[in-house]
Amino acid sequence: MTRCEWANQDPLYHDYHDKEWGVPVYNDHRLFEMLILESMQAGLSWITILRKRENFREAFDDFDVRKIAAYNNHKIKELLQNPGIIRNELKIRAAITNAQIFLRIQESHGSFSHYVWQLVGNTPRINAWRRLTEIPARTAESDYLSKQLKKQGFTFTGSTICYAFMQAIGMVNDHLIDCFRYREINAIIHSQNLKK
């Protein structure tokens, strides 16, 4: 079974790659989790985040956006003492701010999913990369998404983070064409398009 090269290094990568990465996500709870995890990754490797993911879920109330939006200084101090997560005060404060903005967008647009997907035309982009080195770190679409999120007040949402978010939640299919998931993801996208 051929996987994308990056997914061959660790069993956690296998599982994430085989079941999650690149599958279109429209559920606000999952979108919020991935937005926070991607922002926590800034400057770190994704495997570091995957290894701490369950700890993040426990520490951040299973990514309950309403609870996180209400975190106070006492909770921030508690999180900064937690060795199971990324103890970066700027990133923790960003998660709280981003939760508050996420709620605002839900109220004004009906859902965050509707808001963020319409920014990319509501349809996943299917790429056709042969090698890992061909995949960009950012694109015009991620530049635009980053600009719009920052305009709303989001932080830790630069273009590179936004592109990783787009890849993770299936806004783009960046599986290599010889990866077994490439065709599977395309089939999911096709079936979703038929339902629209």
ABEGO torsion letter per residue (X at the ends): XBBBAAAAABAAAAAAAAAABGBBBABAAAAAAAAAAAAAABGBBAAAAAAAAAAAAAAAGGGBAAAAAABBAAAAAAAAABAABBBBAAAAAAAAAAAAAAAAAAAAAGBAAAAAAAAAGGBBBBBBBABAAABBABBAAAAAAAAAAAAAGBBGABAAAAAAAAAAAGABBABBAABAAAAAAAAAAAAAAAAX
